[in-house]
Amino acid sequence: MNSVFLSGRITSDITRFGTDSKGGASFTLVTSRPVIKDGQVVKGEDGYPETYDQFHTIKAFNGLGKTVANHKKKGDKLIVHGEIRYSRNEKDGRTYYNTEIVADEIEFL
């Protein structure tokens, strides 16, 4: 089974692609978890917890993509349920590897 749940904030402007009926939307979602050392949450000089942040490329197709693009913006919180997809592209003799999440469901928070 290839299934992932991510909860985080949108970190980029949502980009539409394709046509309204066969297109979708793409955006970056950041997920964060606190840094823990010796069983304690590590706090920075500012007193806030330090975090490990990971950035995920999310793609939502058809109506789901249209709904996200119309109602969400940078900074909004979401829960994304989808699957991990890997791809490989070659350009100018170099190989590039990409990882993205294709959303099946998106919950607005």
C-alpha positions in Angstrom: 0.0 0.0 0.0 1.3 3.5 -0.9 -0.5 5.9 1.4 0.6 9.1 3.1 -1.1 11.6 5.4 0.6 15.0 5.8 -0.5 17.9 8.0 1.2 21.3 7.3 1.1 24.8 5.8 1.1 25.8 2.2 4.5 27.6 1.6 4.1 28.7 -2.0 1.5 30.2 -4.3 -0.8 27.6 -5.7 0.0 27.0 -9.4 -2.7 25.8 -11.8 -1.9 23.6 -14.7 -3.9 22.2 -17.7 -7.5 23.1 -18.4 -10.3 23.5 -15.9 -11.7 20.0 -16.8 -8.5 18.1 -17.0 -6.0 20.1 -15.1 -5.1 20.5 -11.5 -3.1 22.5 -9.0 0.4 22.2 -7.5 1.8 23.7 -4.3 4.4 23.1 -1.6 3.4 21.9 1.9 5.8 22.2 4.8 5.5 19.7 7.7 7.3 20.3 11.0 8.2 18.3 14.1 10.0 19.5 17.2 13.7 18.8 17.8 14.0 16.5 20.8 17.2 16.0 22.7 17.5 14.0 25.9 13.7 13.6 26.0 13.1 17.4 26.0 12.0 19.8 23.2 14.9 22.0 22.2 14.1 25.7 22.3 15.9 28.4 20.3 17.3 31.7 21.6 13.9 33.2 21.0 12.2 30.7 23.3 10.3 28.9 20.5 10.7 25.2 19.9 13.3 24.3 17.2 11.8 22.2 14.4 12.8 19.9 11.6 11.0 21.1 8.5 10.4 19.0 5.4 8.9 20.4 2.1 6.6 18.3 0.0 5.4 19.0 -3.6 1.7 18.3 -3.7 -0.4 17.8 -6.9 -4.2 17.7 -6.9 -6.0 16.9 -10.1 -9.4 17.8 -11.5 -12.1 19.1 -9.1 -9.9 18.7 -6.1 -7.1 20.8 -7.6 -9.7 23.5 -8.7 -11.2 23.6 -5.2 -7.8 24.0 -3.5 -6.7 26.7 -6.0 -10.0 28.6 -5.5 -10.2 28.5 -1.7 -6.6 28.2 -0.3 -3.5 30.4 -0.3 0.0 30.5 1.0 0.1 30.1 4.8 -3.1 28.1 5.1 -3.2 24.8 7.0 -4.2 21.5 5.3 -4.3 17.8 5.8 -3.4 15.9 2.6 -4.1 12.2 2.0 -2.5 10.8 -1.1 0.3 8.6 -2.5 4.0 9.1 -3.0 5.1 9.2 -6.7 8.7 9.2 -7.9 9.8 10.3 -11.3 13.1 10.5 -13.2 13.8 13.0 -16.0 16.8 13.6 -18.2 17.8 17.1 -19.3 21.1 18.2 -20.9 22.6 14.9 -20.1 21.8 15.0 -16.4 19.3 12.9 -14.6 16.9 14.5 -12.1 14.8 12.6 -9.6 11.6 14.0 -8.2 9.3 13.0 -5.4 5.7 14.3 -5.1 2.5 13.6 -3.3 -0.6 13.1 -5.5 -3.5 14.0 -3.4 -6.6 11.9 -3.1 -8.2 14.0 -0.4 -7.5 17.4 1.1 -9.0 18.6 4.4 -9.1 22.4 5.0 -8.2 23.4 8.6 
